[in-house]
Amino acid sequence: MRMGNLSIKCSQTININISLMDNNLENKNTKRGVFLWVMLGIYIFVSFQRLLSLLFPSTFSVVYAGGPSWGYDFNVLMFVAVVTGIVGIIRWKAWGMYLIAIMDLAAIFVDQVYFTHLSIRIGWIFSLGLLGLLIWSVSRRRQFFE
């Protein structure tokens, strides 16, 4: 979406250009790529699911049954960190990718250590695969990140 510039001419022929959008962000946005948007969409969907588990903990109690007492607090931390990381990636900040990678690896570790009795190895394999695809999609656009 191209917003352009708003030009105002005064009677003394002074041009005042007011940019409606940051030009740097606008140029990068057009080069983001479909695959990166798809990956961000998946992470937004997963974050929405995490938000639902935070808002309705009794509904999702079966998933975290037998987990540590700080499981809900960790879930809150994961939600805030991943949403912050998504915003960072959308704003072309490298720290967004690092934050998501660290939090995903921490979640895989916590799931392996504290929820191994559930034997859901497919979950952490899926998480590693998703993280790998996100890293790959971001690395393809590395030149745009600050």
N, CA, C and O atoms as a MOPAC input file, in Angstrom:
PM7 MOZYME 1SCF
protein

 N      0.84400 1    -1.15900 1     0.00000 1
 C      0.00000 1     0.00000 1     0.00000 1
 C      0.89000 1     1.22200 1     0.00000 1
 O      1.67100 1     1.41200 1     0.93200 1
 N      0.79800 1     2.02100 1    -0.98000 1
 C      1.64000 1     3.18500 1    -1.13000 1
 C      0.84000 1     4.40300 1    -0.71000 1
 O     -0.23700 1     4.66800 1    -1.24400 1
 N      1.38700 1     5.15500 1     0.26800 1
 C      0.67000 1     6.29100 1     0.79900 1
 C      1.07800 1     7.59800 1     0.11800 1
 O      0.26100 1     8.50700 1    -0.03400 1
 N      2.34900 1     7.68600 1    -0.29300 1
 C      2.80000 1     8.90400 1    -0.96400 1
 C      3.08400 1    10.03500 1     0.00100 1
 O      3.19500 1     9.81600 1     1.20700 1
 N      3.19800 1    11.21300 1    -0.51000 1
 C      3.47300 1    12.39800 1     0.29500 1
 C      2.31600 1    13.37000 1     0.18700 1
 O      1.60200 1    13.40900 1    -0.81400 1
 N      2.15000 1    14.14100 1     1.22500 1
 C      1.14000 1    15.18200 1     1.24300 1
 C      1.87200 1    16.50200 1     1.07600 1
 O      2.69500 1    16.86200 1     1.91700 1
 N      1.58900 1    17.21600 1     0.02000 1
 C      2.26000 1    18.49100 1    -0.24200 1
 C      1.29300 1    19.64100 1     0.00700 1
 O      0.14300 1    19.62400 1    -0.43000 1
 N      1.79600 1    20.63400 1     0.71900 1
 C      1.00500 1    21.82500 1     1.00200 1
 C      1.78800 1    23.01400 1     0.45900 1
 O      2.93900 1    23.22100 1     0.84400 1
 N      1.17800 1    23.80400 1    -0.43400 1
 C      1.83700 1    24.98200 1    -0.99100 1
 C      1.28600 1    26.21900 1    -0.30000 1
 O      0.07400 1    26.42100 1    -0.21600 1
 N      2.19800 1    27.03500 1     0.18800 1
 C      1.81300 1    28.30400 1     0.80400 1
 C      1.86400 1    29.39700 1    -0.26100 1
 O      2.37500 1    29.18700 1    -1.36100 1
 N      1.34400 1    30.53000 1     0.07300 1
 C      1.31700 1    31.62600 1    -0.89000 1
 C      2.71800 1    32.11700 1    -1.24100 1
 O      2.89500 1    32.78300 1    -2.26200 1
 N      3.69400 1    31.80900 1    -0.43500 1
 C      5.06300 1    32.25200 1    -0.71000 1
 C      5.88200 1    31.14500 1    -1.36900 1
 O      7.11000 1    31.14800 1    -1.29300 1
 N      5.22200 1    30.22800 1    -1.99600 1
 C      5.80500 1    29.09300 1    -2.71100 1
 C      6.75500 1    28.26700 1    -1.83500 1
 O      7.82200 1    27.84400 1    -2.27900 1
 N      6.35800 1    28.05600 1    -0.62800 1
 C      7.11600 1    27.17500 1     0.26700 1
 C      6.42100 1    25.81900 1     0.26100 1
 O      5.23400 1    25.71800 1     0.56700 1
 N      7.15000 1    24.81000 1    -0.08000 1
 C      6.59900 1    23.46100 1    -0.08500 1
 C      6.87300 1    22.80800 1     1.25600 1
 O      8.00700 1    22.77400 1     1.73300 1
 N      5.83000 1    22.30200 1     1.84000 1
 C      5.96900 1    21.55000 1     3.08000 1
 C      5.52000 1    20.13100 1     2.77800 1
 O      4.34600 1    19.87100 1     2.51100 1
 N      6.46100 1    19.24200 1     2.82700 1
 C      6.14500 1    17.83500 1     2.56900 1
 C      6.01900 1    17.11100 1     3.89800 1
 O      6.94100 1    17.10800 1     4.71300 1
 N      4.88800 1    16.51400 1     4.09300 1
 C      4.64900 1    15.72300 1     5.29200 1
 C      4.51200 1    14.27700 1     4.84600 1
 O      3.57100 1    13.91000 1     4.14300 1
 N      5.44500 1    13.49000 1     5.25900 1
 C      5.40600 1    12.08200 1     4.88800 1
 C      4.35100 1    11.37600 1     5.72800 1
 O      4.34500 1    11.48500 1     6.95400 1
 N      3.45800 1    10.65200 1     5.05800 1
 C      2.40900 1     9.93400 1     5.76700 1
 C      2.88700 1     8.59700 1     6.29800 1
 O      2.26000 1     8.00200 1     7.17400 1
 N      3.98700 1     8.13700 1     5.76700 1
 C      4.50100 1     6.85300 1     6.19800 1
 C      6.01600 1     6.91200 1     6.17200 1
 O      6.59200 1     7.59000 1     5.32200 1
 N      6.66800 1     6.21600 1     7.08600 1
 C      8.11500 1     6.15100 1     7.07900 1
 C      8.56700 1     5.47300 1     5.78700 1
 O      8.22900 1     4.31500 1     5.54000 1
 N      9.32400 1     6.18900 1     4.96900 1
 C      9.72600 1     5.68500 1     3.66400 1
 C     10.53000 1     4.40200 1     3.78300 1
 O     10.37100 1     3.49400 1     2.96800 1
 N     11.39200 1     4.31700 1     4.79000 1
 C     12.21900 1     3.13400 1     4.97400 1
 C     11.34800 1     1.91400 1     5.26200 1
 O     11.56800 1     0.84800 1     4.68600 1
 N     10.38200 1     2.05700 1     6.12800 1
 C      9.49000 1     0.95600 1     6.45400 1
 C      8.62900 1     0.57600 1     5.25200 1
 O      8.36700 1    -0.60300 1     5.01500 1
 N      8.19400 1     1.57500 1     4.50000 1
 C      7.34500 1     1.32800 1     3.33300 1
 C      8.09600 1     0.51500 1     2.28500 1
 O      7.53300 1    -0.42400 1     1.72200 1
 N      9.34600 1     0.85400 1     2.01300 1
 C     10.11700 1     0.11600 1     1.01400 1
 C     10.37300 1    -1.31700 1     1.46600 1
 O     10.29100 1    -2.24200 1     0.65900 1
 N     10.68200 1    -1.51100 1     2.75000 1
 C     10.94400 1    -2.85900 1     3.24500 1
 C      9.68400 1    -3.70900 1     3.23000 1
 O      9.74500 1    -4.90600 1     2.95100 1
 N      8.56600 1    -3.11200 1     3.52200 1
 C      7.31300 1    -3.83900 1     3.61200 1
 C      6.95800 1    -4.49500 1     2.27400 1
 O      6.38200 1    -5.58300 1     2.25300 1
 N      7.29400 1    -3.85200 1     1.18000 1
 C      6.96600 1    -4.41700 1    -0.12100 1
 C      7.87400 1    -5.58200 1    -0.48000 1
 O      7.55900 1    -6.34600 1    -1.39300 1
 N      8.99700 1    -5.73600 1     0.22000 1
 C      9.94400 1    -6.79300 1    -0.09200 1
 C      9.96100 1    -7.90200 1     0.95400 1
 O     10.87600 1    -8.72500 1     0.96100 1
 N      8.96400 1    -7.93800 1     1.83700 1
 C      8.97900 1    -8.89400 1     2.93700 1
 C      8.90600 1   -10.34000 1     2.44100 1
 O      9.61900 1   -11.19800 1     2.96200 1
 N      8.09500 1   -10.62000 1     1.48400 1
 C      7.99600 1   -11.97300 1     0.95800 1
 C      6.80600 1   -12.72100 1     1.52100 1
 O      6.45200 1   -12.55800 1     2.68900 1
 N      6.19700 1   -13.53200 1     0.69400 1
 C      4.99200 1   -14.26000 1     1.07200 1
 C      5.31100 1   -15.30500 1     2.14100 1
 O      4.54600 1   -15.47400 1     3.09100 1
 N      6.42000 1   -15.99600 1     1.99300 1
 C      6.73400 1   -17.06600 1     2.94300 1
 C      6.95500 1   -16.51600 1     4.35000 1
 O      6.52000 1   -17.12500 1     5.32800 1
 N      7.62700 1   -15.37100 1     4.45900 1
 C      7.82700 1   -14.75700 1     5.77600 1
 C      6.49100 1   -14.34400 1     6.37500 1
 O      6.28100 1   -14.50000 1     7.57800 1
 N      5.58300 1   -13.81700 1     5.55100 1
 C      4.25300 1   -13.46200 1     6.05400 1
 C      3.49200 1   -14.70300 1     6.50800 1
 O      2.77900 1   -14.65800 1     7.51000 1
 N      3.63300 1   -15.79500 1     5.78900 1
 C      2.97800 1   -17.04300 1     6.18800 1
 C      3.53100 1   -17.51700 1     7.52700 1
 O      2.76800 1   -17.92100 1     8.40500 1
 N      4.84300 1   -17.46900 1     7.68900 1
 C      5.45100 1   -17.88500 1     8.95500 1
 C      5.00700 1   -16.97600 1    10.10000 1
 O      4.71400 1   -17.45400 1    11.19500 1
 N      4.95900 1   -15.68500 1     9.85000 1
 C      4.47900 1   -14.76500 1    10.88800 1
 C      3.01700 1   -15.04300 1    11.21800 1
 O      2.61700 1   -14.96400 1    12.37900 1
 N      2.22300 1   -15.36600 1    10.21000 1
 C      0.82700 1   -15.71400 1    10.43400 1
 C      0.68500 1   -16.95700 1    11.30200 1
 O     -0.18000 1   -17.01000 1    12.17700 1
 N      1.52800 1   -17.95200 1    11.06600 1
 C      1.49800 1   -19.16200 1    11.89300 1
 C      1.85800 1   -18.82300 1    13.33400 1
 O      1.21000 1   -19.29500 1    14.26800 1
 N      2.89300 1   -18.00300 1    13.51300 1
 C      3.28900 1   -17.62200 1    14.87100 1
 C      2.21800 1   -16.76300 1    15.54400 1
 O      2.02600 1   -16.86100 1    16.75600 1
 N      1.53200 1   -15.94100 1    14.79400 1
 C      0.42900 1   -15.15400 1    15.36300 1
 C     -0.69900 1   -16.09500 1    15.78900 1
 O     -1.29300 1   -15.90500 1    16.85100 1
 N     -0.99400 1   -17.09500 1    14.98000 1
 C     -2.03300 1   -18.07000 1    15.32200 1
 C     -1.65900 1   -18.84900 1    16.58400 1
 O     -2.50100 1   -19.05300 1    17.45800 1
 N     -0.40300 1   -19.28300 1    16.68200 1
 C      0.06200 1   -20.00500 1    17.86800 1
 C     -0.00600 1   -19.09800 1    19.09400 1
 O     -0.36800 1   -19.55100 1    20.17900 1
 N      0.33700 1   -17.82100 1    18.92900 1
 C      0.24500 1   -16.87300 1    20.05100 1
 C     -1.20000 1   -16.66300 1    20.47100 1
 O     -1.48600 1   -16.49700 1    21.65700 1
 N     -2.11100 1   -16.67000 1    19.50700 1
 C     -3.52900 1   -16.55100 1    19.83200 1
 C     -3.99400 1   -17.76200 1    20.64200 1
 O     -4.77000 1   -17.62100 1    21.58700 1
 N     -3.52000 1   -18.94400 1    20.27000 1
 C     -3.85100 1   -20.13800 1    21.04500 1
 C     -3.29200 1   -20.04500 1    22.46200 1
 O     -3.95400 1   -20.44000 1    23.42100 1
 N     -2.09300 1   -19.53000 1    22.58800 1
 C     -1.48500 1   -19.35800 1    23.91800 1
 C     -2.29900 1   -18.36300 1    24.73700 1
 O     -2.49600 1   -18.55500 1    25.93700 1
 N     -2.77400 1   -17.29300 1    24.08500 1
 C     -3.60500 1   -16.30800 1    24.77300 1
 C     -4.90100 1   -16.95200 1    25.27000 1
 O     -5.34000 1   -16.68000 1    26.38800 1
 N     -5.51100 1   -17.80000 1    24.44900 1
 C     -6.71800 1   -18.49800 1    24.88200 1
 C     -6.44600 1   -19.39100 1    26.08900 1
 O     -7.27200 1   -19.48400 1    26.99700 1
 N     -5.28500 1   -20.04800 1    26.09500 1
 C     -4.95900 1   -20.89600 1    27.24800 1
 C     -4.69100 1   -20.06300 1    28.49400 1
 O     -4.85700 1   -20.55300 1    29.61100 1
 N     -4.27900 1   -18.81300 1    28.31700 1
 C     -4.09400 1   -17.92000 1    29.46200 1
 C     -5.42300 1   -17.38000 1    29.97600 1
 O     -5.62200 1   -17.24000 1    31.18300 1
 N     -6.32300 1   -17.08000 1    29.05700 1
 C     -7.61200 1   -16.51400 1    29.45000 1
 C     -8.55900 1   -17.57000 1    30.03000 1
 O     -9.37900 1   -17.26800 1    30.89700 1
 N     -8.43800 1   -18.78800 1    29.55200 1
 C     -9.32100 1   -19.86900 1    30.00500 1
 C     -8.48400 1   -21.05800 1    30.49500 1
 O     -8.48200 1   -22.11300 1    29.86100 1
 N     -7.77600 1   -20.89300 1    31.61400 1
 C     -6.88200 1   -21.96600 1    32.06600 1
 C     -7.60300 1   -23.25600 1    32.44400 1
 O     -7.02700 1   -24.33800 1    32.32700 1
 N     -8.85000 1   -23.16300 1    32.89400 1
 C     -9.56200 1   -24.38300 1    33.26900 1
 C     -9.87100 1   -25.25100 1    32.04800 1
 O     -9.90800 1   -26.47700 1    32.14900 1
 N    -10.08900 1   -24.62500 1    30.91400 1
 C    -10.37400 1   -25.36900 1    29.68700 1
 C     -9.14500 1   -26.14400 1    29.21900 1
 O     -9.26200 1   -27.25100 1    28.69400 1
 N     -7.97300 1   -25.55800 1    29.41400 1
 C     -6.73500 1   -26.18200 1    28.93100 1
 C     -5.97000 1   -26.87600 1    30.04900 1
 O     -4.78000 1   -27.15000 1    29.89200 1
 N     -6.61400 1   -27.16600 1    31.16700 1
 C     -5.92600 1   -27.76900 1    32.31300 1
 C     -5.42200 1   -29.18200 1    32.00600 1
 O     -4.45200 1   -29.63600 1    32.61400 1
 N     -6.05700 1   -29.86600 1    31.09000 1
 C     -5.63600 1   -31.22700 1    30.74400 1
 C     -4.24200 1   -31.21900 1    30.12300 1
 O     -3.44700 1   -32.12800 1    30.36000 1
 N     -3.95000 1   -30.20100 1    29.33500 1
 C     -2.66200 1   -30.13900 1    28.65700 1
 C     -1.52700 1   -29.96900 1    29.65400 1
 O     -0.47300 1   -30.58900 1    29.50900 1
 N     -1.73300 1   -29.13300 1    30.66300 1
 C     -0.66900 1   -28.83100 1    31.61300 1
 C     -0.84800 1   -29.55400 1    32.94700 1
 O     -0.26900 1   -29.14200 1    33.95300 1
 N     -1.63400 1   -30.61500 1    32.96700 1
 C     -1.82400 1   -31.38400 1    34.19500 1
 C     -0.51600 1   -32.05200 1    34.60300 1
 O      0.17000 1   -32.65100 1    33.77500 1
 N     -0.18100 1   -31.94500 1    35.87100 1
 C      1.04100 1   -32.56300 1    36.37700 1
 C      2.29300 1   -31.75800 1    36.09500 1
 O      3.39700 1   -32.23800 1    36.35000 1
 N      2.15400 1   -30.55500 1    35.57900 1
 C      3.31100 1   -29.71200 1    35.29200 1
 C      3.76000 1   -28.94300 1    36.52100 1
 O      3.17800 1   -29.09100 1    37.59600 1
 N      4.77500 1   -28.13700 1    36.37300 1
 C      5.28600 1   -27.37200 1    37.51700 1
 C      4.28800 1   -26.29200 1    37.94800 1
 O      3.39900 1   -25.90700 1    37.18900 1
 N      4.45500 1   -25.82000 1    39.17600 1
 C      3.54200 1   -24.80000 1    39.70000 1
 C      3.70100 1   -23.46700 1    38.97000 1
 O      2.78200 1   -22.64800 1    38.96300 1
 N      4.84200 1   -23.25400 1    38.37000 1
 C      5.10300 1   -21.99700 1    37.66200 1
 C      4.78000 1   -22.11600 1    36.16400 1
 O      5.19400 1   -21.26700 1    35.37400 1
 N      4.06200 1   -23.13800 1    35.78400 1
 C      3.73400 1   -23.35100 1    34.37400 1
 C      2.90700 1   -22.21900 1    33.78200 1
 O      3.13500 1   -21.81100 1    32.64300 1
 N      1.94200 1   -21.70900 1    34.55300 1
 C      1.10300 1   -20.60800 1    34.06300 1
 C      1.94300 1   -19.34800 1    33.89000 1
 O      1.78900 1   -18.63300 1    32.90000 1
 N      2.83700 1   -19.06900 1    34.84900 1
 C      3.70800 1   -17.88900 1    34.74500 1
 C      4.64000 1   -17.99500 1    33.53500 1
 O      4.89100 1   -17.00400 1    32.85100 1
 N      5.14300 1   -19.19000 1    33.28100 1
 C      5.99100 1   -19.40500 1    32.11000 1
 C      5.20100 1   -19.18600 1    30.82500 1
 O      5.72100 1   -18.64400 1    29.84900 1
 N      3.94800 1   -19.61000 1    30.83400 1
 C      3.08300 1   -19.41600 1    29.67500 1
 C      2.85700 1   -17.92600 1    29.41100 1
 O      2.86200 1   -17.49000 1    28.26000 1
 N      2.65900 1   -17.14400 1    30.48000 1
 C      2.50800 1   -15.68800 1    30.33500 1
 C      3.78200 1   -15.08400 1    29.75100 1
 O      3.72500 1   -14.26400 1    28.83500 1
 N      4.93500 1   -15.49600 1    30.28800 1
 C      6.21700 1   -14.99600 1    29.77800 1
 C      6.40600 1   -15.35400 1    28.31200 1
 O      6.86800 1   -14.52800 1    27.52600 1
 N      6.05300 1   -16.58100 1    27.93900 1
 C      6.17700 1   -17.00900 1    26.54400 1
 C      5.28800 1   -16.16400 1    25.63300 1
 O      5.71200 1   -15.74300 1    24.55700 1
 N      4.06000 1   -15.92200 1    26.07000 1
 C      3.14000 1   -15.13900 1    25.25200 1
 C      3.68400 1   -13.73100 1    25.01900 1
 O      3.72600 1   -13.26100 1    23.88200 1
 N      4.09500 1   -13.06700 1    26.08000 1
 C      4.59600 1   -11.69500 1    25.96100 1
 C      5.85300 1   -11.64700 1    25.10800 1
 O      5.99700 1   -10.76100 1    24.26600 1
 N      6.76800 1   -12.59200 1    25.31700 1
 C      8.02600 1   -12.58900 1    24.56700 1
 C      7.81200 1   -12.87900 1    23.08400 1
 O      8.42100 1   -12.22700 1    22.23700 1
 N      6.96700 1   -13.83600 1    22.76300 1
 C      6.75300 1   -14.19200 1    21.35200 1
 C      6.00400 1   -13.07900 1    20.61800 1
 O      6.32800 1   -12.77300 1    19.47100 1
 N      5.01100 1   -12.47500 1    21.26300 1
 C      4.30900 1   -11.35900 1    20.62200 1
 C      5.26400 1   -10.18800 1    20.40700 1
 O      5.22000 1    -9.53200 1    19.36600 1
 N      6.12700 1    -9.92700 1    21.38600 1
 C      7.13800 1    -8.87500 1    21.22900 1
 C      8.09400 1    -9.21800 1    20.09000 1
 O      8.47600 1    -8.33800 1    19.31900 1
 N      8.48200 1   -10.48600 1    19.97800 1
 C      9.34500 1   -10.91500 1    18.88600 1
 C      8.68500 1   -10.77300 1    17.51900 1
 O      9.33700 1   -10.38200 1    16.55100 1
 N      7.39700 1   -11.09000 1    17.43800 1
 C      6.66500 1   -10.92700 1    16.17700 1
 C      6.63100 1    -9.45900 1    15.77500 1
 O      6.85400 1    -9.12300 1    14.61200 1
 N      6.35100 1    -8.59100 1    16.73600 1
 C      6.35100 1    -7.15000 1    16.44800 1
 C      7.73900 1    -6.70500 1    16.00300 1
 O      7.86400 1    -5.88500 1    15.09300 1
 N      8.77700 1    -7.23400 1    16.63300 1
 C     10.14400 1    -6.91000 1    16.22800 1
 C     10.45100 1    -7.33200 1    14.79900 1
 O     11.08500 1    -6.58500 1    14.05400 1
 N     10.01100 1    -8.51200 1    14.41300 1
 C     10.25200 1    -8.98100 1    13.04400 1
 C      9.47100 1    -8.12400 1    12.05100 1
 O      9.98300 1    -7.78300 1    10.98400 1
 N      8.23800 1    -7.77800 1    12.39800 1
 C      7.45100 1    -6.93100 1    11.50000 1
 C      8.11000 1    -5.56100 1    11.34100 1
 O      8.03000 1    -4.95800 1    10.27100 1
 N      8.75900 1    -5.06700 1    12.39100 1
 C      9.44100 1    -3.76400 1    12.32800 1
 C     10.88700 1    -3.89400 1    11.84100 1
 O     11.64800 1    -2.93000 1    11.92900 1
 N     11.28200 1    -5.06800 1    11.32700 1
 C     12.60200 1    -5.33300 1    10.76200 1
 C     13.71300 1    -5.19400 1    11.78900 1
 O     14.76200 1    -4.61900 1    11.49900 1
 N     13.48700 1    -5.71700 1    12.98900 1
 C     14.50000 1    -5.70200 1    14.04400 1
 C     15.01600 1    -7.12500 1    14.24300 1
 O     14.23100 1    -8.06400 1    14.38000 1
 N     16.32700 1    -7.27700 1    14.25700 1
 C     16.92800 1    -8.60500 1    14.40400 1
 C     16.64600 1    -9.19600 1    15.78300 1
 O     16.54800 1   -10.41500 1    15.92100 1
 N     16.51500 1    -8.35300 1    16.80400 1
 C     16.25900 1    -8.87000 1    18.14300 1
 C     14.93500 1    -9.63200 1    18.21000 1
 O     14.76700 1   -10.49400 1    19.07300 1
 N     14.00100 1    -9.33200 1    17.31900 1
 C     12.73200 1   -10.05500 1    17.29400 1
 C     12.94100 1   -11.52900 1    16.98900 1
 O     12.32700 1   -12.39000 1    17.61800 1
 N     13.80100 1   -11.81900 1    16.03000 1
 C     14.08300 1   -13.21000 1    15.68300 1
 C     14.83200 1   -13.90200 1    16.81400 1
 O     14.53600 1   -15.04900 1    17.14700 1
 N     15.80300 1   -13.20700 1    17.40700 1
 C     16.56000 1   -13.80100 1    18.51000 1
 C     15.64400 1   -14.10500 1    19.69200 1
 O     15.77700 1   -15.15100 1    20.32700 1
 N     14.72700 1   -13.20400 1    19.98700 1
 C     13.80400 1   -13.39400 1    21.09800 1
 C     12.89500 1   -14.59500 1    20.86500 1
 O     12.69500 1   -15.40600 1    21.77000 1
 N     12.35000 1   -14.71300 1    19.67100 1
 C     11.49300 1   -15.86500 1    19.36300 1
 C     12.29500 1   -17.15900 1    19.42900 1
 O     11.80900 1   -18.15600 1    19.96300 1
 N     13.51200 1   -17.16100 1    18.89700 1
 C     14.33200 1   -18.37600 1    18.91000 1
 C     14.65900 1   -18.80600 1    20.33900 1
 O     14.54700 1   -19.98700 1    20.66800 1
 N     15.05600 1   -17.87500 1    21.17800 1
 C     15.39400 1   -18.21000 1    22.56200 1
 C     14.16500 1   -18.74000 1    23.30500 1
 O     14.25500 1   -19.73200 1    24.02900 1
 N     13.03300 1   -18.08700 1    23.12900 1
 C     11.82900 1   -18.51500 1    23.84300 1
 C     11.31200 1   -19.85800 1    23.32000 1
 O     10.81500 1   -20.66700 1    24.10400 1
 N     11.41800 1   -20.10500 1    22.03300 1
 C     10.99200 1   -21.40800 1    21.50400 1
 C     11.88300 1   -22.52600 1    22.03800 1
 O     11.39400 1   -23.59500 1    22.40300 1
 N     13.17700 1   -22.27900 1    22.08100 1
 C     14.09600 1   -23.29300 1    22.62100 1
 C     13.84300 1   -23.51600 1    24.10800 1
 O     13.91300 1   -24.64900 1    24.58600 1
 N     13.54900 1   -22.44200 1    24.84400 1
 C     13.22100 1   -22.58500 1    26.26700 1
 C     11.93800 1   -23.39100 1    26.44300 1
 O     11.84800 1   -24.22300 1    27.34500 1
 N     10.94800 1   -23.15200 1    25.59100 1
 C      9.69300 1   -23.89500 1    25.67500 1
 C      9.90700 1   -25.37800 1    25.36200 1
 O      9.31700 1   -26.24200 1    26.01100 1
 N     10.73600 1   -25.66500 1    24.38600 1
 C     11.02800 1   -27.06300 1    24.05400 1
 C     11.71900 1   -27.73600 1    25.23700 1
 O     11.40300 1   -28.87600 1    25.57700 1
 N     12.66100 1   -27.03200 1    25.86300 1
 C     13.36700 1   -27.57400 1    27.03000 1
 C     12.39000 1   -27.84100 1    28.17900 1
 O     12.40500 1   -28.92000 1    28.77200 1
 N     11.55400 1   -26.87000 1    28.48600 1
 C     10.58000 1   -27.03800 1    29.58000 1
 C      9.62600 1   -28.17700 1    29.26900 1
 O      9.30900 1   -28.97100 1    30.15500 1
 N      9.16900 1   -28.27300 1    28.04600 1
 C      8.26900 1   -29.37000 1    27.67700 1
 C      8.95200 1   -30.72500 1    27.83200 1
 O      8.32900 1   -31.67800 1    28.30100 1
 N     10.21300 1   -30.82200 1    27.44700 1
 C     10.94600 1   -32.07600 1    27.55700 1
 C     11.19600 1   -32.45600 1    29.01100 1
 O     11.04800 1   -33.62000 1    29.38200 1
 N     11.57300 1   -31.48500 1    29.83200 1
 C     11.93200 1   -31.79600 1    31.21500 1
 C     10.70500 1   -32.03100 1    32.08100 1
 O     10.68400 1   -32.97200 1    32.87500 1
 N      9.68000 1   -31.19200 1    31.94400 1
 C      8.55100 1   -31.24000 1    32.87000 1
 C      7.32100 1   -31.94900 1    32.33900 1
 O      6.43600 1   -32.30700 1    33.11600 1
 N      7.24600 1   -32.15900 1    31.04400 1
 C      6.05600 1   -32.78900 1    30.48100 1
 C      6.39800 1   -34.04600 1    29.70000 1
 O      5.67200 1   -34.41300 1    28.77600 1
 N      7.49100 1   -34.71300 1    30.05200 1
 C      7.88600 1   -35.92100 1    29.31800 1
 C      6.91700 1   -37.07000 1    29.54300 1
 O      6.83100 1   -37.98100 1    28.71900 1
 N      6.18400 1   -37.03500 1    30.65900 1
 C      5.22400 1   -38.10100 1    30.92500 1
 C      4.08200 1   -38.09700 1    29.90700 1
 O      3.37300 1   -39.09300 1    29.76100 1
 N      3.90700 1   -36.98600 1    29.21100 1
 C      2.85900 1   -36.92400 1    28.18800 1
 C      3.30700 1   -37.55100 1    26.87000 1
 O      2.49200 1   -37.81100 1    25.98400 1
 N      4.59300 1   -37.78700 1    26.75500 1
 C      5.20500 1   -38.38600 1    25.56000 1
 C      4.68600 1   -37.75300 1    24.26400 1
 O      4.17600 1   -38.44200 1    23.38100 1
 N      4.82500 1   -36.45000 1    24.17500 1
 C      4.39400 1   -35.73700 1    22.96600 1
 C      5.61700 1   -35.23200 1    22.20400 1
 O      5.79700 1   -34.02900 1    22.01400 1
 N      6.42000 1   -36.14200 1    21.78700 1
 C      7.63200 1   -35.77100 1    21.04800 1
 C      7.29100 1   -35.06400 1    19.73300 1
 O      8.06800 1   -34.24100 1    19.24700 1
 N      6.15500 1   -35.38000 1    19.17400 1
 C      5.77200 1   -34.74600 1    17.91000 1
 C      5.61300 1   -33.24700 1    18.10600 1
 O      5.84600 1   -32.47800 1    17.17300 1
 N      5.22600 1   -32.82000 1    19.28800 1
 C      5.06900 1   -31.39300 1    19.58600 1
 C      6.37200 1   -30.63800 1    19.51000 1
 O      6.43400 1   -29.57800 1    18.88800 1
 N      7.42500 1   -31.16300 1    20.13500 1
 C      8.68500 1   -30.42700 1    20.08200 1
 C      9.38800 1   -30.60000 1    18.75200 1
 O     10.17200 1   -29.73800 1    18.35300 1
 N      9.12500 1   -31.69300 1    18.06000 1
 C      9.67200 1   -31.82800 1    16.70000 1
 C      9.00500 1   -30.80000 1    15.78200 1
 O      9.66800 1   -30.17100 1    14.95800 1
 N      7.69100 1   -30.63800 1    15.93400 1
 C      6.96400 1   -29.61700 1    15.17400 1
 C      7.48800 1   -28.21800 1    15.51400 1
 O      7.67400 1   -27.39200 1    14.62100 1
 N      7.72900 1   -27.95000 1    16.80900 1
 C      8.24300 1   -26.64100 1    17.22800 1
 C      9.62400 1   -26.36100 1    16.64200 1
 O      9.89500 1   -25.25100 1    16.18300 1
 N     10.49000 1   -27.36300 1    16.66000 1
 C     11.82000 1   -27.18700 1    16.05700 1
 C     11.71900 1   -26.95300 1    14.55600 1
 O     12.42500 1   -26.10500 1    14.01100 1
 N     10.85400 1   -27.69400 1    13.89000 1
 C     10.67200 1   -27.50400 1    12.44900 1
 C     10.12800 1   -26.12400 1    12.12100 1
 O     10.58500 1   -25.47400 1    11.18000 1
 N      9.15400 1   -25.68100 1    12.89900 1
 C      8.57800 1   -24.35100 1    12.69500 1
 C      9.61700 1   -23.26200 1    12.94300 1
 O      9.70300 1   -22.29300 1    12.18800 1
 N     10.40000 1   -23.42400 1    13.99600 1
 C     11.47200 1   -22.45600 1    14.28800 1
 C     12.51100 1   -22.44900 1    13.16500 1
 O     12.98400 1   -21.38700 1    12.76100 1
 N     12.85900 1   -23.61700 1    12.67100 1
 C     13.80600 1   -23.69000 1    11.56000 1
 C     13.30100 1   -22.99300 1    10.31000 1
 O     14.05800 1   -22.29800 1     9.63300 1
 N     12.02900 1   -23.17700 1    10.00500 1
 C     11.44800 1   -22.50300 1     8.83900 1
 C     11.39900 1   -20.98300 1     9.03900 1
 O     11.63300 1   -20.22600 1     8.09700 1
 N     11.09600 1   -20.54000 1    10.26500 1
 C     11.09100 1   -19.09700 1    10.53200 1
 C     12.49000 1   -18.51100 1    10.38800 1
 O     12.66500 1   -17.45100 1     9.78700 1
 N     13.48500 1   -19.20000 1    10.93800 1
 C     14.87500 1   -18.72600 1    10.81200 1
 C     15.26500 1   -18.67900 1     9.34500 1
 O     15.90700 1   -17.72200 1     8.91100 1
 N     14.89700 1   -19.68000 1     8.58100 1
 C     15.23600 1   -19.69900 1     7.15800 1
 C     14.54400 1   -18.54800 1     6.41600 1
 O     15.15900 1   -17.88500 1     5.58100 1
 N     13.26200 1   -18.31400 1     6.72500 1
 C     12.55000 1   -17.24100 1     6.02700 1
 C     13.09400 1   -15.86700 1     6.39500 1
 O     13.12500 1   -14.96500 1     5.55800 1
 N     13.52400 1   -15.70400 1     7.64500 1
 C     14.12500 1   -14.42700 1     8.05000 1
 C     15.50800 1   -14.26900 1     7.42700 1
 O     15.88300 1   -13.17000 1     7.01800 1
 N     16.26300 1   -15.35700 1     7.35300 1
 C     17.61600 1   -15.26200 1     6.79600 1
 C     17.59900 1   -14.88200 1     5.31700 1
 O     18.56100 1   -14.29700 1     4.81900 1
 N     16.52800 1   -15.20600 1     4.61800 1
 C     16.40800 1   -14.81500 1     3.20600 1
 C     16.26200 1   -13.30400 1     3.05600 1
 O     16.59200 1   -12.75900 1     2.00300 1
 N     15.77500 1   -12.61800 1     4.08700 1
 C     15.58100 1   -11.15800 1     4.07900 1
 C     16.51200 1   -10.46700 1     5.07400 1
 O     16.20900 1    -9.37300 1     5.55000 1
 N     17.61700 1   -11.08300 1     5.38400 1
 C     18.54700 1   -10.58600 1     6.40800 1
 C     19.02400 1    -9.17500 1     6.12600 1
 O     19.25400 1    -8.41800 1     7.06900 1
 N     19.18200 1    -8.79300 1     4.87900 1
 C     19.70700 1    -7.47300 1     4.53800 1
 C     18.77700 1    -6.34700 1     4.97500 1
 O     19.22100 1    -5.20400 1     5.08700 1
 N     17.50800 1    -6.63400 1     5.22400 1
 C     16.56000 1    -5.60500 1     5.62100 1
 C     16.49200 1    -5.39600 1     7.12900 1
 O     15.94800 1    -4.39600 1     7.59600 1
 N     17.04300 1    -6.33700 1     7.88800 1
 C     16.95700 1    -6.25200 1     9.34600 1
 C     18.04900 1    -5.35900 1     9.91200 1
 O     19.18300 1    -5.33200 1     9.43300 1
 N     17.66000 1    -4.63300 1    10.94600 1
 C     18.62800 1    -3.76600 1    11.64200 1
 C     19.15900 1    -4.46300 1    12.84600 1
 O     19.98500 1    -3.90500 1    13.56900 1

